Amino acid sequence: MTDKNRSHLLDRRIVIKAAAAAGVAQVAAPFVISARAADTVKIGLDNPFTGTYAELGKNEQIGCQLAIEEINAKGGILGRQVELLSEDSTSADTGAAVQKARKLLQRDKVDFLLANVNSAMALATGEVSNEFKTLHIVTGGHTDAVTGKDCHWNVFRVCNTTRMETNSVSSTLASKYGKKWYFITPDYAFGHTLQQGFEAYLKANGGTEVGASLTPLGATDFSSYLIQAQSANPDVILFLTAGQDAVNSLKQAVQFGLDKRFHIAGAQQELEVLEGLPPEARIGTWVFEWYWNQPNIKGLPEFVAAIRKRTGGKVPTARHWFGYAATWTCALVANEKKTLDGVTLAKALEGFALPPEIALMPNKTYYRAGDHQLMPTLYVGHAVSKGAADPEDLFVVDQLVKGDEAALPVAETGCTVKWPA
């Protein structure tokens, strides 16, 4: 055999071996990808990172990321590392939120879903997660229906219902400032149910609603609504706005001098809003859902220090805690039950109490069976222009209210949990 023939045969053998190897690689590749996908437990976060609620959504994300770092340092979930997949729902486009939820659940195959700051989005994404039978923790959408008439077996919530917030502060407002109230209300689910909660108190206690203005999400000019409120001559003007809308509305109320004539108040208030206001507009009576400056709370100094490292020295807000507590909930219940099965985990969460170092608040903090609503402590108090010892200590807690004392009984929420067959 000539050298030329030997060379030809050698080249042919090399080609055949390469082709065979390529074939094996094509067959093996899907299994390699699947193995890699199974290496991590995925938590999907569908939250606003743009628009009116962007800061709130981003702070929840920071809380989630801190929790994941801690969870992974302790061995992860079921011995696997955990990763966070985040999608921008926008602040106002519910269709976008639903699309992002489907992407996370269907394409990315997340094991848990966290969503959403916007109440309408929390409701809509709850429908999607229920379709996929995935455990879903609502981080920051407050409208009652999430754990009320539109509840699902797989949906739990760490933030308060709007009725919990109105119930915790209404008697203080009525006894100290009077029972004639005017509402500045964002025109979507969150604002509507907050107003309904306050109206229920007025009706039951002989109060009067002297008027209300419905404001669009993302409004920048509140002057016409403030003029209407002034004309109604209430005892209290209740600002039910949130995020940047709350900053704009409160700032303009002070510019109009309404704080000199009427008491300014509301239900949910947030450190993000107070920090965004000029000192003279940090006024009024409010409800905080979690607060960073609390005495004798296990794990709190460590949590504050960990968040400060991630925020350029800024203290944590309730939104950081929402993301943190929601993410840890997923890990704690999965590791306890040694499964990622949605039905098993949801049943285990009924009555499940957060450990003190995750709850980071006084009193028992647990998910109520029957409606899947977390029962935390609510902080009723007043805003201040400047912290006495720390510039970010902008809220004085006057009263602590237990969540199960502020919440409606399960029978009155409208929730009937229907488990899959």
The 8 nearest C-alpha neighbors of each residue, nearest first, counted from 0:
[[1, 4, 2, 5, 3, 6, 8, 7],
 [2, 0, 4, 3, 5, 6, 7, 8],
 [1, 3, 5, 4, 6, 0, 7, 8],
 [2, 4, 6, 1, 5, 7, 0, 8],
 [5, 3, 7, 1, 6, 2, 8, 0],
 [6, 4, 2, 8, 7, 3, 9, 1],
 [5, 7, 9, 3, 4, 8, 2, 10],
 [6, 8, 4, 10, 5, 9, 11, 3],
 [9, 7, 11, 5, 10, 6, 12, 4],
 [10, 8, 6, 12, 11, 7, 5, 13],
 [9, 11, 13, 7, 8, 12, 6, 14],
 [10, 12, 8, 14, 9, 13, 7, 15],
 [13, 11, 15, 9, 14, 10, 16, 8],
 [12, 14, 10, 16, 11, 15, 17, 9],
 [13, 15, 17, 11, 12, 16, 18, 10],
 [14, 16, 12, 18, 17, 13, 19, 11],
 [17, 15, 19, 13, 18, 14, 20, 12],
 [18, 16, 20, 14, 19, 15, 21, 13],
 [19, 17, 21, 15, 20, 16, 14, 22],
 [18, 20, 16, 22, 21, 17, 15, 23],
 [21, 19, 17, 23, 22, 18, 16, 24],
 [22, 20, 24, 18, 19, 23, 17, 25],
 [21, 23, 19, 25, 20, 24, 18, 26],
 [22, 24, 20, 26, 21, 25, 27, 19],
 [23, 25, 27, 21, 22, 26, 28, 20],
 [26, 24, 22, 28, 23, 27, 21, 29],
 [25, 27, 23, 24, 28, 22, 29, 30],
 [26, 28, 24, 30, 25, 29, 23, 31],
 [27, 29, 31, 25, 30, 24, 26, 32],
 [30, 28, 32, 31, 27, 33, 26, 25],
 [31, 29, 33, 28, 32, 27, 34, 26],
 [30, 32, 28, 34, 29, 33, 35, 27],
 [33, 31, 35, 29, 34, 30, 36, 28],
 [34, 32, 36, 30, 35, 31, 29, 37],
 [33, 35, 31, 37, 32, 36, 30, 38],
 [34, 36, 38, 32, 37, 33, 31, 39],
 [37, 35, 33, 34, 38, 32, 39, 40],
 [38, 36, 34, 35, 39, 33, 40, 79],
 [37, 39, 35, 36, 79, 34, 40, 80],
 [40, 38, 80, 81, 79, 37, 41, 36],
 [39, 41, 81, 80, 82, 79, 110, 42],
 [42, 40, 109, 82, 110, 81, 83, 39],
 [41, 43, 111, 83, 109, 110, 112, 84],
 [42, 44, 112, 84, 109, 85, 83, 113],
 [43, 45, 85, 113, 46, 114, 112, 84],
 [46, 44, 86, 114, 88, 85, 87, 100],
 [45, 47, 88, 115, 87, 56, 114, 44],
 [48, 46, 89, 88, 90, 56, 87, 53],
 [47, 49, 53, 87, 56, 57, 89, 46],
 [50, 48, 53, 89, 47, 90, 52, 51],
 [51, 49, 90, 53, 52, 89, 48, 47],
 [52, 50, 243, 53, 217, 90, 242, 244],
 [51, 53, 55, 242, 90, 50, 54, 47],
 [54, 52, 48, 49, 56, 47, 50, 55],
 [55, 53, 57, 56, 52, 58, 48, 271],
 [56, 54, 58, 52, 53, 57, 318, 59],
 [55, 57, 47, 53, 59, 54, 58, 46],
 [56, 58, 60, 54, 59, 55, 48, 53],
 [59, 57, 61, 319, 60, 55, 56, 318],
 [58, 60, 322, 319, 318, 62, 56, 57],
 [59, 61, 57, 63, 58, 62, 322, 64],
 [62, 60, 58, 64, 63, 59, 319, 65],
 [63, 61, 323, 319, 322, 59, 65, 60],
 [64, 62, 322, 323, 60, 66, 61, 65],
 [63, 65, 67, 61, 66, 62, 60, 68],
 [66, 64, 68, 62, 67, 63, 61, 69],
 [65, 67, 69, 63, 323, 64, 68, 70],
 [68, 66, 70, 64, 69, 65, 71, 63],
 [69, 67, 65, 71, 66, 70, 72, 64],
 [68, 70, 72, 66, 67, 71, 65, 73],
 [71, 69, 67, 75, 73, 72, 68, 66],
 [70, 72, 75, 74, 73, 68, 69, 80],
 [73, 71, 69, 70, 74, 68, 75, 67],
 [74, 72, 70, 71, 75, 69, 68, 76],
 [73, 75, 71, 78, 72, 70, 76, 79],
 [76, 74, 71, 80, 70, 79, 78, 81],
 [75, 77, 79, 78, 330, 334, 80, 81],
 [78, 76, 79, 334, 337, 75, 333, 338],
 [77, 79, 76, 75, 74, 80, 334, 71],
 [80, 78, 75, 76, 77, 39, 38, 40],
 [79, 81, 75, 39, 71, 40, 76, 82],
 [82, 80, 40, 39, 41, 75, 71, 67],
 [81, 83, 41, 42, 40, 84, 39, 80],
 [84, 82, 42, 43, 41, 85, 81, 44],
 [83, 85, 43, 44, 42, 82, 86, 41],
 [86, 84, 44, 43, 45, 83, 87, 46],
 [85, 87, 45, 88, 44, 99, 46, 84],
 [88, 86, 47, 48, 89, 46, 45, 85],
 [87, 89, 96, 47, 46, 95, 45, 86],
 [90, 88, 47, 49, 87, 91, 92, 48],
 [91, 89, 47, 50, 52, 51, 49, 92],
 [90, 92, 89, 93, 216, 117, 50, 51],
 [93, 91, 95, 94, 89, 90, 96, 88],
 [94, 92, 96, 120, 95, 91, 97, 119],
 [93, 95, 97, 92, 96, 98, 120, 88],
 [94, 96, 98, 93, 92, 97, 88, 99],
 [95, 97, 88, 93, 99, 94, 98, 100],
 [98, 96, 100, 94, 95, 99, 124, 101],
 [97, 99, 95, 101, 96, 100, 94, 102],
 [98, 100, 102, 96, 101, 97, 95, 103],
 [101, 99, 97, 103, 102, 98, 104, 96],
 [102, 100, 104, 98, 99, 103, 105, 97],
 [103, 101, 99, 106, 105, 100, 104, 98],
 [102, 104, 107, 100, 101, 105, 109, 106],
 [105, 103, 108, 101, 109, 102, 107, 106],
 [104, 106, 102, 108, 101, 103, 107, 109],
 [107, 105, 102, 108, 103, 104, 101, 109],
 [106, 108, 103, 109, 104, 105, 102, 41],
 [109, 107, 104, 105, 106, 103, 110, 41],
 [110, 108, 41, 104, 42, 111, 107, 43],
 [109, 111, 41, 42, 40, 108, 133, 339],
 [112, 110, 42, 134, 109, 135, 133, 43],
 [113, 111, 135, 43, 42, 44, 136, 134],
 [112, 114, 44, 136, 135, 137, 43, 45],
 [115, 113, 137, 45, 138, 121, 46, 44],
 [114, 116, 121, 46, 117, 140, 139, 137],
 [117, 115, 139, 140, 118, 46, 56, 138],
 [116, 118, 140, 120, 115, 119, 121, 90],
 [119, 117, 140, 121, 120, 142, 189, 141],
 [120, 118, 122, 121, 117, 188, 123, 93],
 [119, 121, 123, 117, 93, 118, 122, 124],
 [120, 122, 115, 118, 124, 119, 123, 140],
 [123, 121, 125, 119, 120, 124, 145, 118],
 [122, 124, 120, 125, 126, 121, 119, 97],
 [125, 123, 127, 126, 121, 97, 122, 120],
 [124, 126, 122, 128, 123, 127, 129, 121],
 [125, 127, 129, 124, 123, 128, 130, 122],
 [126, 128, 124, 130, 129, 125, 131, 101],
 [129, 127, 131, 125, 130, 133, 126, 132],
 [130, 128, 132, 126, 131, 127, 125, 153],
 [129, 131, 127, 128, 132, 126, 133, 125],
 [130, 132, 128, 129, 133, 127, 104, 105],
 [133, 131, 129, 130, 341, 128, 134, 153],
 [134, 132, 341, 128, 131, 111, 135, 129],
 [135, 133, 153, 341, 111, 154, 112, 345],
 [134, 136, 112, 154, 113, 153, 111, 133],
 [135, 137, 155, 113, 156, 154, 138, 325],
 [138, 136, 156, 114, 113, 115, 139, 155],
 [137, 139, 321, 157, 114, 115, 136, 158],
 [138, 140, 116, 158, 115, 137, 141, 321],
 [141, 139, 118, 116, 117, 115, 121, 142],
 [142, 140, 160, 161, 118, 159, 189, 139],
 [141, 143, 189, 118, 161, 144, 160, 192],
 [144, 142, 160, 145, 147, 161, 146, 141],
 [143, 145, 147, 148, 149, 146, 142, 150],
 [146, 144, 150, 147, 143, 149, 122, 142],
 [145, 147, 150, 370, 144, 143, 372, 371],
 [148, 146, 144, 414, 412, 413, 150, 145],
 [147, 149, 413, 414, 144, 150, 412, 146],
 [150, 148, 144, 147, 145, 146, 151, 414],
 [149, 151, 146, 145, 147, 414, 148, 144],
 [152, 150, 154, 153, 416, 149, 129, 417],
 [151, 153, 416, 418, 154, 417, 345, 150],
 [152, 154, 134, 151, 345, 135, 129, 133],
 [155, 153, 135, 151, 152, 136, 134, 125],
 [156, 154, 371, 136, 372, 137, 135, 153],
 [155, 157, 137, 372, 136, 158, 373, 138],
 [156, 158, 373, 138, 321, 137, 325, 159],
 [159, 157, 139, 156, 138, 141, 321, 160],
 [160, 158, 141, 163, 161, 157, 164, 288],
 [159, 161, 141, 143, 163, 162, 142, 164],
 [160, 162, 193, 164, 163, 141, 142, 143],
 [163, 161, 165, 196, 164, 160, 166, 406],
 [164, 162, 406, 405, 166, 160, 161, 165],
 [163, 165, 161, 167, 162, 166, 266, 286],
 [164, 166, 162, 167, 168, 163, 197, 196],
 [165, 167, 163, 164, 405, 169, 168, 162],
 [166, 168, 164, 165, 405, 169, 163, 400],
 [167, 169, 171, 165, 166, 170, 379, 172],
 [170, 168, 172, 171, 166, 165, 167, 173],
 [169, 171, 173, 172, 168, 174, 167, 166],
 [172, 170, 174, 169, 168, 173, 175, 176],
 [173, 171, 169, 170, 175, 176, 174, 168],
 [172, 174, 177, 178, 170, 171, 176, 175],
 [173, 175, 171, 172, 170, 176, 177, 178],
 [176, 174, 172, 173, 171, 177, 170, 178],
 [177, 175, 172, 173, 174, 234, 235, 262],
 [176, 178, 173, 234, 179, 174, 175, 172],
 [177, 179, 206, 173, 207, 180, 234, 201],
 [180, 178, 207, 233, 234, 208, 177, 206],
 [181, 179, 235, 208, 233, 209, 236, 234],
 [180, 182, 236, 210, 211, 209, 237, 233],
 [183, 181, 211, 237, 184, 236, 212, 238],
 [184, 182, 238, 212, 239, 211, 237, 213],
 [183, 185, 213, 239, 190, 182, 214, 212],
 [186, 184, 214, 190, 213, 240, 215, 187],
 [185, 187, 213, 214, 215, 190, 184, 191],
 [186, 188, 190, 189, 185, 191, 119, 216],
 [187, 189, 191, 190, 119, 142, 118, 192],
 [190, 188, 142, 191, 192, 118, 187, 141],
 [191, 189, 185, 193, 184, 192, 188, 187],
 [190, 192, 188, 194, 193, 189, 187, 195],
 [191, 193, 195, 194, 190, 189, 142, 196],
 [194, 192, 161, 190, 196, 195, 191, 189],
 [193, 195, 197, 191, 192, 196, 198, 190],
 [196, 194, 192, 198, 193, 197, 199, 191],
 [197, 195, 199, 193, 162, 194, 198, 165],
 [196, 198, 200, 194, 199, 195, 165, 201],
 [199, 197, 195, 201, 200, 196, 194, 202],
 [198, 200, 196, 202, 197, 201, 195, 203],
 [199, 201, 203, 197, 198, 202, 204, 196],
 [202, 200, 206, 198, 204, 199, 203, 205],
 [201, 203, 199, 200, 204, 205, 206, 198],
 [202, 204, 200, 201, 205, 199, 206, 198],
 [205, 203, 201, 202, 206, 200, 178, 199],
 [204, 206, 202, 201, 203, 207, 178, 200],
 [205, 207, 201, 178, 204, 179, 202, 208],
 [208, 206, 179, 209, 178, 201, 180, 205],
 [207, 209, 180, 210, 179, 181, 206, 198],
 [210, 208, 181, 180, 207, 231, 179, 233],
 [209, 211, 181, 208, 182, 231, 212, 228],
 [212, 210, 182, 181, 183, 213, 184, 209],
 [211, 213, 183, 224, 184, 182, 214, 210],
 [214, 212, 184, 186, 185, 183, 211, 215],
 [213, 215, 185, 186, 184, 212, 216, 218],
 [216, 214, 186, 218, 185, 217, 213, 187],
 [215, 217, 218, 185, 214, 186, 244, 91],
 [216, 218, 51, 244, 215, 219, 243, 50],
 [219, 217, 215, 216, 220, 244, 214, 221],
 [218, 220, 247, 221, 217, 244, 248, 243],
 [221, 219, 222, 218, 247, 248, 223, 251],
 [220, 222, 224, 223, 248, 225, 219, 251],
 [221, 223, 225, 224, 220, 226, 251, 252],
 [224, 222, 226, 225, 221, 227, 220, 228],
 [225, 223, 227, 226, 221, 222, 212, 228],
 [224, 226, 228, 222, 227, 223, 229, 221],
 [227, 225, 229, 223, 228, 224, 222, 230],
 [228, 226, 224, 230, 225, 229, 231, 223],
 [227, 229, 225, 231, 226, 230, 181, 224],
 [230, 228, 226, 231, 227, 232, 225, 257],
 [231, 229, 227, 232, 228, 226, 233, 225],
 [230, 232, 228, 229, 233, 209, 227, 210],
 [231, 233, 230, 229, 234, 228, 209, 261],
 [234, 232, 179, 180, 235, 231, 181, 209],
 [233, 235, 179, 177, 261, 180, 176, 262],
 [234, 236, 262, 180, 233, 261, 263, 237],
 [237, 235, 181, 263, 180, 182, 264, 262],
 [236, 238, 265, 182, 264, 181, 183, 239],
 [237, 239, 183, 265, 240, 264, 182, 236],
 [240, 238, 184, 265, 183, 190, 237, 241],
 [239, 241, 245, 238, 185, 244, 184, 183],
 [242, 240, 245, 244, 243, 239, 268, 272],
 [241, 243, 244, 52, 245, 51, 272, 246],
 [242, 244, 246, 51, 245, 247, 241, 52],
 [245, 243, 247, 242, 246, 241, 240, 217],
 [246, 244, 241, 240, 248, 243, 242, 247],
 [245, 247, 243, 244, 249, 248, 272, 276],
 [248, 246, 244, 250, 245, 249, 219, 251],
 [247, 249, 245, 251, 250, 246, 221, 244],
 [250, 248, 252, 251, 246, 247, 245, 280],
 [249, 251, 247, 253, 252, 248, 280, 246],
 [250, 252, 254, 248, 253, 249, 255, 247],
 [253, 251, 249, 255, 254, 250, 257, 248],
 [252, 254, 256, 255, 251, 250, 258, 257],
 [255, 253, 251, 256, 252, 250, 257, 249],
 [254, 256, 252, 253, 257, 251, 225, 258],
 [257, 255, 253, 254, 258, 259, 252, 260],
 [258, 256, 259, 260, 255, 252, 253, 261],
 [259, 257, 261, 256, 260, 253, 262, 263],
 [258, 260, 257, 256, 261, 262, 253, 255],
 [261, 259, 257, 258, 262, 256, 234, 229],
 [262, 260, 258, 235, 234, 257, 259, 263],
 [261, 263, 235, 258, 236, 234, 264, 283],
 [264, 262, 283, 236, 235, 258, 261, 237],
 [265, 263, 284, 283, 237, 285, 238, 236],
 [266, 264, 237, 238, 285, 239, 267, 284],
 [265, 267, 285, 286, 164, 165, 268, 239],
 [268, 266, 286, 287, 285, 265, 164, 269],
 [267, 269, 287, 286, 285, 266, 270, 272],
 [270, 268, 271, 272, 287, 273, 267, 317],
 [269, 271, 273, 272, 316, 274, 268, 393],
 [272, 270, 274, 269, 273, 275, 316, 55],
 [273, 271, 275, 270, 269, 274, 246, 242],
 [274, 272, 270, 276, 275, 271, 281, 269],
 [275, 273, 271, 272, 276, 270, 391, 277],
 [274, 276, 272, 273, 271, 246, 277, 243],
 [277, 275, 273, 274, 280, 246, 278, 281],
 [276, 278, 280, 279, 275, 281, 250, 274],
 [279, 277, 384, 281, 280, 276, 385, 383],
 [278, 280, 277, 281, 384, 282, 253, 276],
 [281, 279, 278, 282, 277, 250, 276, 253],
 [282, 280, 384, 278, 382, 383, 279, 273],
 [283, 281, 382, 280, 383, 381, 263, 384],
 [282, 284, 264, 263, 381, 382, 285, 262],
 [283, 285, 381, 264, 380, 265, 382, 263],
 [286, 284, 266, 265, 268, 380, 381, 264],
 [285, 287, 379, 267, 266, 378, 268, 380],
 [286, 288, 378, 268, 289, 267, 377, 379],
 [289, 287, 377, 317, 378, 286, 290, 159],
 [288, 290, 317, 287, 378, 291, 377, 316],
 [291, 289, 292, 317, 316, 287, 293, 288],
 [290, 292, 293, 315, 316, 289, 303, 314],
 [293, 291, 290, 294, 392, 299, 303, 300],
 [292, 294, 291, 296, 295, 290, 360, 299],
 [295, 293, 296, 292, 299, 297, 360, 361],
 [294, 296, 297, 293, 299, 361, 298, 360],
 [297, 295, 299, 294, 359, 360, 298, 293],
 [298, 296, 356, 299, 355, 295, 359, 300],
 [297, 299, 356, 301, 300, 302, 296, 359],
 [298, 300, 302, 301, 297, 296, 359, 303],
 [301, 299, 303, 302, 298, 304, 297, 296],
 [300, 302, 304, 299, 298, 303, 305, 306],
 [301, 303, 299, 305, 304, 300, 306, 298],
 [302, 304, 300, 306, 301, 305, 315, 299],
 [303, 305, 307, 301, 302, 306, 300, 308],
 [306, 304, 302, 308, 307, 303, 301, 309],
 [307, 305, 309, 303, 308, 304, 315, 302],
 [306, 308, 312, 304, 310, 313, 309, 305],
 [309, 307, 306, 305, 310, 312, 311, 304],
 [308, 310, 306, 307, 311, 305, 312, 61],
 [311, 309, 307, 313, 312, 308, 306, 314],
 [310, 312, 313, 309, 308, 307, 306, 314],
 [311, 313, 307, 310, 308, 314, 309, 306],
 [314, 312, 307, 310, 311, 315, 306, 391],
 [313, 315, 307, 303, 312, 316, 306, 291],
 [316, 314, 319, 306, 303, 291, 313, 317],
 [315, 317, 318, 319, 270, 314, 290, 320],
 [316, 318, 289, 320, 319, 321, 288, 290],
 [319, 317, 59, 321, 316, 320, 58, 55],
 [320, 318, 62, 59, 58, 316, 317, 322],
 [319, 321, 323, 317, 318, 322, 324, 62],
 [322, 320, 318, 324, 323, 138, 319, 325],
 [323, 321, 59, 62, 63, 325, 320, 319],
 [322, 324, 62, 63, 320, 66, 326, 321],
 [323, 325, 327, 321, 326, 322, 320, 328],
 [326, 324, 328, 322, 327, 323, 321, 136],
 [327, 325, 328, 329, 323, 324, 63, 322],
 [326, 328, 330, 324, 329, 325, 331, 66],
 [329, 327, 325, 331, 326, 330, 324, 332],
 [330, 328, 327, 326, 331, 332, 333, 325],
 [331, 329, 327, 333, 328, 332, 76, 334],
 [330, 332, 328, 334, 333, 329, 327, 335],
 [331, 333, 335, 334, 330, 329, 336, 328],
 [334, 332, 330, 336, 335, 337, 338, 331],
 [335, 333, 337, 331, 332, 336, 77, 76],
 [334, 336, 332, 333, 337, 331, 338, 330],
 [335, 337, 333, 334, 338, 332, 344, 343],
 [338, 336, 334, 333, 335, 77, 339, 332],
 [337, 339, 333, 336, 340, 334, 77, 344],
 [340, 338, 333, 341, 110, 344, 337, 343],
 [339, 341, 343, 338, 342, 344, 133, 134],
 [342, 340, 134, 133, 344, 343, 132, 345],
 [341, 343, 345, 344, 340, 346, 153, 132],
 [344, 342, 346, 340, 341, 345, 347, 338],
 [343, 345, 347, 341, 342, 346, 340, 348],
 [346, 344, 348, 342, 347, 343, 153, 341],
 [347, 345, 343, 348, 344, 349, 342, 152],
 [346, 348, 344, 345, 349, 343, 351, 332],
 [349, 347, 351, 345, 346, 350, 344, 366],
 [350, 348, 368, 351, 347, 346, 366, 367],
 [349, 351, 367, 366, 368, 348, 365, 352],
 [352, 350, 348, 365, 349, 366, 353, 347],
 [353, 351, 365, 364, 354, 350, 366, 363],
 [352, 354, 358, 364, 365, 357, 355, 351],
 [353, 355, 357, 356, 358, 352, 364, 359],
 [356, 354, 358, 357, 359, 297, 353, 360],
 [355, 357, 298, 297, 359, 354, 358, 299],
 [358, 356, 355, 359, 354, 353, 324, 327],
 [359, 357, 355, 353, 360, 356, 354, 364],
 [360, 358, 357, 356, 355, 299, 296, 297],
 [359, 361, 358, 296, 362, 376, 355, 289],
 [360, 362, 376, 363, 296, 359, 364, 358],
 [363, 361, 364, 360, 376, 401, 375, 355],
 [362, 364, 365, 361, 352, 375, 374, 353],
 [363, 365, 375, 374, 352, 353, 358, 362],
 [366, 364, 352, 374, 351, 373, 353, 350],
 [367, 365, 373, 350, 372, 371, 351, 349],
 [368, 366, 371, 350, 372, 349, 373, 365],
 [367, 369, 349, 350, 371, 370, 366, 372],
 [368, 370, 371, 409, 367, 416, 415, 414],
 [369, 371, 146, 372, 368, 414, 367, 409],
 [372, 370, 155, 367, 366, 368, 369, 146],
 [371, 373, 156, 366, 367, 370, 155, 146],
 [374, 372, 366, 157, 365, 156, 375, 367],
 [373, 375, 402, 365, 364, 403, 366, 372],
 [376, 374, 364, 402, 373, 401, 377, 365],
 [375, 377, 401, 402, 400, 399, 378, 361],
 [378, 376, 400, 288, 399, 401, 287, 402],
 [377, 379, 287, 399, 286, 396, 398, 288],
 [380, 378, 286, 398, 396, 397, 285, 399],
 [381, 379, 396, 397, 395, 285, 284, 398],
 [382, 380, 284, 395, 283, 394, 285, 383],
 [381, 383, 394, 282, 281, 283, 393, 395],
 [384, 382, 393, 385, 281, 394, 282, 381],
 [383, 385, 278, 281, 279, 393, 382, 386],
 [386, 384, 383, 390, 393, 387, 278, 392],
 [385, 387, 392, 390, 389, 393, 388, 391],
 [386, 388, 389, 385, 390, 392, 393, 391],
 [389, 387, 386, 390, 392, 391, 385, 393],
 [388, 390, 386, 392, 391, 387, 385, 393],
 [391, 389, 386, 392, 385, 388, 387, 393],
 [392, 390, 389, 393, 386, 314, 385, 274],
 [391, 393, 386, 389, 390, 394, 385, 387],
 [392, 394, 383, 386, 391, 385, 382, 384],
 [395, 393, 382, 381, 383, 392, 396, 380],
 [394, 396, 381, 380, 397, 382, 393, 383],
 [397, 395, 380, 398, 379, 378, 394, 381],
 [398, 396, 380, 379, 395, 399, 381, 378],
 [397, 399, 379, 396, 378, 380, 400, 377],
 [400, 398, 378, 377, 379, 376, 401, 397],
 [399, 401, 377, 376, 402, 398, 378, 167],
 [402, 400, 376, 404, 403, 377, 375, 405],
 [401, 403, 374, 375, 405, 376, 404, 406],
 [402, 404, 406, 405, 401, 374, 375, 407],
 [403, 405, 402, 401, 406, 400, 407, 163],
 [406, 404, 163, 402, 403, 166, 167, 401],
 [407, 405, 163, 403, 404, 402, 408, 162],
 [406, 408, 411, 409, 412, 405, 162, 163],
 [409, 407, 410, 411, 406, 412, 403, 404],
 [408, 410, 412, 411, 369, 407, 370, 414],
 [409, 411, 408, 412, 413, 414, 407, 369],
 [410, 412, 409, 408, 413, 407, 414, 147],
 [413, 411, 147, 409, 414, 410, 407, 408],
 [412, 414, 148, 147, 411, 415, 410, 409],
 [415, 413, 147, 148, 412, 150, 370, 416],
 [416, 414, 417, 413, 150, 369, 148, 370],
 [415, 417, 152, 151, 414, 418, 150, 369],
 [418, 416, 152, 415, 419, 151, 150, 420],
 [417, 419, 152, 416, 420, 342, 151, 153],
 [420, 418, 417, 342, 152, 132, 416, 129],
 [419, 418, 417, 342, 152, 132, 416, 343]]
